[in-house]
Amino acid sequence: MATLKIMLHPINKDARGKRKIVLRLTMHRVKYYIDLKINERFFPDHFTDGQIKPASGVKQYKQINAFVIQREAEAHSVLLDLEKRNIPVTLETFKKYFFKIKDQNYVYPFFDQLIKGLEKKNKIGNAGIYKTVKNSLWNFKPVSGLRFTDIDLSFLEDYETHLTQKGMKGNGMVLYMRTLRATYNKAIAADITPADLYPFHNNTKPNGYKISALETVTRKRAVSLDTIRLVENAETKPLSSLHDARLYFLFSFYTRGMNFTDMAYLTKDNLSGNRIIYSRIKTRNKQRFSIEIMEPVSDMLKYFSKHPYAGNYLLPILNDKIYKTPKEQKERIKTVLRQTNRKLKDLSNELGIEPLTTYVARHSWATIQKQLGSPVAAISEGMGHTNEKTTTIYLKSFEDSYLDEMNRKLL
């Protein structure tokens, strides 16, 4: 007959000697210790008769004790239910019913299901992110039978260590962890896994894994107007990849820092008189932009219209006769973006200036406008931010380098 007992783990402890609360299941004189998924650990002196002492210094000891009593009662109910139904009590069957684990509680098949659904909706970018995270997770834990209930605080901390060893930075890890969290949330919504084992931090799980702790402030880079003039005046051979990369950079700068993907999808339908009218591709808020086509942009459009790769698109990034599906178009844009940034690096070396990227064009438009005295409200509208606060935070990242340069000139 199986017996149960709430206790601290008799062996496993941290560096300070603290232990986790576990449920001991004894069957045929063999003892199994089942983690109750309480993230906090406790000293043996602070725990007696299956409860945390009031004098333990633990602020939430009442809530934890109530949770432990509830789980112990549920464990006894599981044993009685298994006995009534003549189901042999094993560690696996007990854990299955105790944690309400469903047969389809597997991580990788659920990832595949989400990826397939996103691809059907032509959300190729999102599908790619989920696919990348799934592959990363498999590289960390290549176990086909990995369940959502296996993902606890220790699992996430070990995965974080794995990503760090792979050379991933804070904000990269944030994307991976947010994608994994979103997958877990979708599994709960689909009734694939129980919500009470949720391992991430929220209001009901104050000791859960906190993704925000990984976030780092990304230093945005901008160049001066003098540097922009050097790029404008640089001599590059027409129809060469270096020449096209230089024009893509300047096109973005001249069009209020237009995103590279938005540039790629511009067609002749986006032209209206002497204006380019478009909505951003990646944002849910389909804000409409209307940009005057001034002489430098007009010259670029004439050049691109005669490009050997010219088609219905304004810029020779996409070609409707070759890249027909959203997935093919997405991959093509990524390829050209990488090539463009490599060529911009070559151009930067030739000109002896700080490294250029397509993002630098957007950042530079914003910070130069501020330095020229343009109101933040106007910059915010030009960039498509939903409020001025976002623009203020965005511009703040440039201020230190600009003020340092001013100080250098003074000294």
Secondary structure, 3 states (H helix, E strand, C coil): CCEEEEEECCCCCCCCCCECEEEEEEECCEEEEEECCCCCCECHHHEECCEECHHHCCCCHHHHHHHHHHHHHHHHHHHHHHHHCCCCCCHHHHHHHHCCCCCCCEHHHHHHHHHHHHHHCCCHHHHHHHHHHHHHHHHHCCCCCCEHHHCCHHHHHHHHHHHHHCCCCHHHHHHHHHHHHHHHHHHHHCCCCCHHHCCECECCECCCECHHHHCCCCCCCCCCHHHHHHHHHCCCCCCCHHHHHHHHHHHHHHCCCCCHHHHHCCEHHHEECCEEEEECCCCCCCCEEEEECCHHHHHHHHHHHCCCCCCCECCCCCCCCCCCCHHHHHHHHHHHHHHHHHHHHHHHHHHCCCCCCHHHHHHHHHHHHHHCCCCHHHHHHHHCCCCHHHHHHHHHHHHHHHHHHHHHHHC
